[in-house]
Amino acid sequence: MLLFTAPLHTLRKIKVFRILHYSRFNNPKLYNLGYGHPVALRPFTHASIRWRKQQLEPGISKLVKNIAKELDLQNDQGCFFDVGANIGLYTWEVSKISPHRKILAFEPDPENIKLLQKTLNVANLQNLEICKCALSNRVSEVLFFQDSLTSATGCVAGKDKPWIEQYLNSSANEIRVKTNTLDSVISDDNNPSLIKIDVEGHEVEVLEGGRNTLIKIKPLLILESFPPKQRTILSILKELGYKLIDADRHGLINPNTTNLFAWHPKGPLQEATIHKFIN
């Protein structure tokens, strides 16, 4: 979802920028982004976050904030699952709003995990667990295409060419990562009330591996999905009784929809409450 402002996208193709990108000048540093604690970023990799944080995904950010606040008002004790946490922006956002809520941040990319851990070390958040794996439809190990330029488009290997190869003319680094399923990580003390899913095309497998969770717990969902896979997502969730809208525009799903908000009428928030912040 993040990091694709046009000027920076152009810079990433320039040789000098790439030299700096892979130099010691891009080693992780701590930055104040307004979360109450510093966040670990790489100066060149995450320049767009440092420069334009307030302009990155404003609709999704507002939706996450509203949901977290409303869950607190309802004294909801469920967890927040950040699936495809990347460097943790939504993890830190929810933690700031709802400091007592347990958070599980799922991230398979070792470089992003380093940043998450560095931030956690200085933030000293007792309610956060970093899960070093990808969520999928089976417990296994898979090939993962690592995005060394933006850190945001790493993906489980599939039929599609990695974003970094399609648009930045750079080869993805191939590594092996562990996979888990949503159903297998659920326990009595970590039932999710809200799940954010941003997994670069692997969202169908995430839902397949969490079918029992969706049936039993009915968490709120915010997920990124593009056609044609989006049709499968809609089919899966509607079959389970979920209602869906465009998460950015709070309207009907249309050909331009890339982010979905889904809720179940018997989920953690009543529909009347949900309609207060989506209308």
C-alpha positions in Angstrom: 0.0 0.0 0.0 2.7 2.4 1.0 5.7 4.3 -0.3 4.8 5.0 -4.0 4.9 8.8 -4.3 5.8 9.7 -7.9 9.1 11.7 -7.3 10.6 9.0 -5.1 9.4 6.3 -7.6 11.5 8.1 -10.2 14.5 8.6 -8.0 14.6 4.8 -7.2 15.5 4.2 -10.8 18.5 6.5 -10.8 21.9 4.9 -10.3 23.2 7.4 -7.8 20.1 6.9 -5.6 20.6 3.1 -5.7 24.3 3.5 -4.7 23.2 5.5 -1.7 20.4 3.1 -1.0 22.8 0.2 -0.6 25.4 2.2 1.4 25.8 2.7 5.1 24.0 6.0 4.7 20.8 3.9 4.5 21.3 2.1 7.8 18.3 2.2 10.2 17.7 5.3 12.2 15.0 6.3 14.7 12.5 9.0 13.6 9.7 10.8 15.4 6.5 10.2 13.5 4.1 11.2 16.3 3.4 7.8 17.9 4.8 8.7 21.3 8.0 6.7 20.6 10.5 6.8 17.7 10.1 4.5 14.8 13.0 2.7 13.0 13.3 3.6 9.3 15.9 3.5 6.6 16.6 7.1 5.4 16.4 6.4 1.7 14.1 3.3 1.6 11.5 5.1 3.7 12.0 8.7 2.6 8.3 9.0 1.6 7.2 8.1 5.1 9.6 10.7 6.6 8.5 13.4 4.2 4.8 12.7 3.7 3.5 10.5 6.5 0.2 12.4 6.9 -0.5 12.0 3.2 0.0 8.2 3.0 -3.3 6.3 2.9 -5.3 9.0 4.8 -8.6 7.1 4.3 -7.3 3.8 5.6 -5.5 5.5 8.5 -8.6 7.3 9.6 -10.7 4.2 9.3 -8.2 2.2 11.5 -8.2 5.0 14.1 -12.0 5.2 14.2 -12.4 1.5 14.6 -9.7 1.3 17.4 -11.4 4.2 19.3 -14.8 2.6 18.9 -13.6 -0.8 20.1 -12.2 0.9 23.2 -15.5 2.7 23.8 -17.2 -0.7 23.7 -14.6 -2.2 26.2 -13.7 -4.7 23.5 -10.8 -6.9 24.6 -10.0 -8.4 21.2 -6.6 -8.2 19.5 -5.4 -6.3 16.5 -3.7 -8.4 13.9 -1.4 -6.5 11.5 -0.9 -9.0 8.7 1.9 -7.8 6.4 3.0 -5.3 9.0 5.9 -4.0 7.0 7.6 -1.4 9.3 4.6 -1.3 11.6 2.8 2.0 10.9 -0.7 0.6 11.7 0.7 -1.4 14.6 2.1 1.8 16.1 -1.1 3.7 15.3 -3.3 1.2 17.1 -0.9 0.9 20.0 -1.0 4.7 20.5 -4.8 4.8 20.5 -5.4 1.6 22.4 -2.3 1.0 24.5 -3.8 -1.9 26.4 -4.9 -3.8 23.3 -2.8 -6.9 22.4 -1.3 -6.6 18.9 0.2 -9.4 16.7 2.3 -8.0 13.9 2.9 -10.6 11.1 5.9 -9.9 8.9 8.1 -12.4 6.9 10.7 -10.0 5.5 13.9 -10.2 7.7 14.8 -6.6 6.9 11.4 -5.3 8.0 11.5 -7.5 11.1 14.8 -5.8 12.1 13.1 -2.4 12.0 10.0 -3.6 13.9 12.3 -5.1 16.6 14.4 -1.9 16.8 11.3 0.2 17.3 9.9 -2.2 19.8 13.2 -2.1 21.8 12.9 1.6 22.3 9.1 1.7 22.6 9.0 -1.0 25.3 5.5 -2.1 24.4 4.5 -5.1 26.5 1.3 -5.9 24.5 3.0 -6.4 21.1 4.2 -9.7 19.6 6.2 -9.7 16.3 5.4 -12.9 14.4 8.2 -13.7 12.0 6.2 -15.4 9.3 3.8 -15.0 6.5 0.2 -16.0 6.9 -1.1 -18.4 4.3 -3.4 -21.4 3.8 -0.9 -23.9 5.3 1.9 -24.2 7.8 5.0 -24.6 5.8 7.9 -22.8 4.2 7.7 -20.9 0.9 9.7 -18.9 -1.6 9.5 -15.1 -0.9 10.5 -12.3 -3.2 12.1 -9.6 -1.1 11.8 -6.0 -2.2 15.1 -4.4 -1.3 14.3 -1.0 -2.7 11.0 0.0 -1.1 10.6 -2.8 1.5 6.8 -2.6 0.8 6.1 -5.0 -2.0 7.8 -8.2 -0.9 5.5 -11.1 -1.6 5.1 -14.9 -1.4 6.1 -16.3 -4.8 3.2 -16.8 -7.2 2.2 -16.4 -10.8 2.7 -12.6 -10.9 6.1 -11.0 -11.5 7.3 -9.1 -8.4 6.5 -5.4 -8.3 10.1 -4.4 -8.0 10.9 -6.2 -11.2 7.8 -4.9 -13.1 8.2 -1.2 -12.2 11.7 -0.6 -10.9 13.7 -2.9 -13.3 15.4 -4.4 -10.3 15.7 -8.1 -9.4 13.9 -9.4 -6.3 16.0 -11.2 -3.7 14.6 -14.8 -3.3 14.5 -16.1 0.2 12.7 -18.8 2.1 10.2 -17.8 4.9 7.9 -19.7 7.2 4.2 -19.6 6.8 1.4 -20.0 9.3 -2.3 -19.9 9.2 -4.7 -17.5 10.9 -6.6 -20.4 12.4 -3.4 -22.0 13.8 -2.3 -18.8 15.7 -5.7 -18.3 17.4 -6.0 -19.0 21.1 -8.2 -17.9 24.0 -6.0 -14.9 24.8 -5.5 -13.6 21.3 -8.8 -13.6 19.5 -8.8 -10.7 16.9 -11.4 -8.0 16.7 -9.7 -6.2 13.9 -7.4 -7.6 11.2 -5.5 -5.5 8.6 -4.3 -7.5 5.6 -1.8 -6.2 3.2 0.1 -9.1 1.6 0.7 -8.2 -2.0 -1.6 -10.6 -3.7 -1.6 -13.4 -1.1 -4.8 -12.3 0.6 -6.9 -15.2 -0.8 -4.6 -17.7 0.9 -4.7 -15.7 4.1 -8.5 -15.9 4.2 -8.5 -19.6 3.3 -6.2 -20.3 6.2 -8.5 -18.3 8.5 -11.9 -19.6 7.6 -12.7 -21.0 11.0 -11.6 -17.7 12.6 -13.9 -15.8 10.3 -16.8 -18.1 11.1 -16.4 -18.2 14.8 -14.9 -14.8 15.8 -16.1 -12.6 12.9 -13.4 -10.0 13.1 -13.5 -6.6 11.3 -11.3 -6.7 8.2 -9.4 -4.1 6.3 -7.6 -5.6 3.3 -5.9 -4.6 0.1 -6.9 -6.5 -3.0 -6.8 -5.9 -6.7 -8.7 -7.6 -9.5 -8.9 -10.4 -10.5 -8.2 -11.8 -7.0 -10.6 -9.3 -5.5 -13.5 -11.2 -7.0 -12.5 -14.3 -5.0 -12.1 -12.2 -1.8 -15.6 -10.8 -2.3 -17.0 -14.3 -2.9 -15.3 -15.8 0.2 -16.5 -13.1 2.5 -20.0 -12.7 1.2 -20.5 -16.5 1.6 -19.5 -16.1 5.3 -22.1 -13.3 5.8 -19.7 -10.4 5.6 -20.7 -7.0 4.2 -18.1 -5.0 2.2 -17.5 -1.5 1.0 -14.6 0.5 -0.6 -12.5 1.3 2.4 -11.1 4.5 1.0 -14.3 6.1 -0.3 -16.8 4.4 2.1 -19.0 3.6 -0.9 -19.8 0.7 -3.2 -17.0 -1.4 -4.5 -16.1 -0.4 -8.0 -13.4 -1.0 -10.7 -11.1 1.5 -8.9 -11.4 -0.2 -5.5 -8.2 -1.4 -4.1 -8.9 -1.5 -0.3 -11.9 -3.3 1.3 -13.6 -2.9 4.6 -15.6 -5.9 5.7 -17.7 -6.5 8.8 -20.1 -9.2 9.9 -23.5 -8.2 11.5 -22.6 -10.4 14.5 -19.1 -9.1 14.7 -17.4 -7.0 17.5 -19.2 -3.7 16.5 -22.9 -3.3 15.8 -23.8 -2.1 12.3 -25.3 1.1 13.7 -21.9 1.9 15.2 -20.1 1.1 12.0 -22.3 3.3 9.9 -21.4 6.3 12.2 -17.9 6.4 10.7 -18.5 5.1 7.2 -21.3 7.4 6.2 
